[in-house]
């Protein structure tokens, strides 16, 4: 029979104390005021806002262009319908002339 116990105890290296729960530092208070932004952070924020405004202006221009394209498309479709009607009428006239000839 062995003289070692059935339970294995955790290894503790000499010179290294195990940290006990009472030695744990409490978390820092979270109600500290936020630090003031640096000049670099302020500049970055201004540049970000500028890019957002550029995108907004671009979106407004795209919206205006979409309205204009929609109007042009409507006019083109109307003219194509008129052209189709004229071609159908012309085709009907040619067919009637072929039956006479």
C-alpha positions in Angstrom: 0.0 0.0 0.0 1.2 3.5 -0.9 1.8 6.2 1.7 0.4 8.9 -0.6 -3.2 9.9 0.0 -5.8 9.4 -2.7 -6.4 13.1 -3.0 -3.8 15.1 -4.9 -3.1 18.5 -3.5 -2.3 21.4 -5.8 1.3 22.0 -6.5 2.7 25.2 -4.8 6.0 26.3 -6.1 8.4 27.6 -3.4 8.6 31.4 -3.4 5.3 31.9 -5.1 2.4 32.5 -2.9 -1.1 31.7 -4.1 -3.4 34.6 -4.3 -6.1 34.5 -1.7 -9.5 36.1 -2.4 -9.0 38.7 0.3 -5.9 40.0 -1.5 -7.8 40.7 -4.8 -8.0 44.4 -5.6 -11.6 45.7 -5.9 -12.6 47.1 -9.3 -12.0 50.8 -9.8 -15.1 53.0 -9.4 -16.9 53.5 -12.6 -18.3 57.0 -11.8 -15.1 58.8 -12.7 -15.6 61.7 -15.2 -14.6 61.0 -18.8 -11.2 62.5 -19.7 -11.3 65.5 -22.0 -10.8 64.7 -25.7 -7.5 65.4 -27.2 -7.0 67.8 -30.1 -6.4 64.8 -32.4 -9.7 63.2 -31.3 -11.6 66.5 -31.8 -10.0 66.8 -35.3 -11.0 63.2 -36.1 -14.5 63.9 -35.0 -14.7 67.0 -37.2 -13.4 65.0 -40.2 -15.9 62.2 -39.5 -18.8 64.7 -39.4 -17.5 66.3 -42.7 -17.5 62.9 -44.4 -21.1 62.2 -43.1 -22.2 65.6 -44.5 -20.6 64.8 -47.8 -22.4 61.5 -48.0 -25.7 63.3 -47.1 -25.2 65.8 -49.8 -24.3 63.1 -52.3 -27.4 61.2 -51.3 -29.6 64.3 -51.9 -28.0 64.7 -55.3 -28.7 61.1 -56.1 -32.3 61.5 -55.1 -32.6 64.5 -57.3 -31.0 62.6 -60.2 -33.4 59.7 -59.7 -36.4 62.1 -60.0 -35.0 63.5 -63.2 -34.2 60.0 -64.6 -37.7 58.9 -63.7 -39.1 61.9 -65.6 -36.9 61.2 -68.7 -37.9 57.6 -68.6 -41.6 58.5 -68.5 -41.1 60.8 -71.5 -39.2 58.2 -73.5 -41.8 55.5 -72.8 -44.6 57.9 -73.9 -42.7 58.6 -77.2 -42.0 55.0 -77.8 -45.7 54.3 -77.4 -46.5 57.0 -79.9 -43.9 55.6 -82.3 -45.3 52.1 -82.0 -48.8 53.4 -82.8 -47.5 55.3 -85.9 -45.6 52.2 -87.1 -48.8 50.0 -86.6 -50.8 52.5 -88.6 -48.2 52.7 -91.3 -48.0 48.9 -91.4 -51.8 48.7 -91.7 -51.8 51.2 -94.6 -49.1 49.2 -96.5 -51.0 46.0 -96.1 -54.2 47.6 -97.4 -52.2 49.0 -100.4 -50.8 45.5 -101.1 -54.3 44.0 -101.2 -55.3 46.6 -103.8 -52.3 46.0 -106.0 
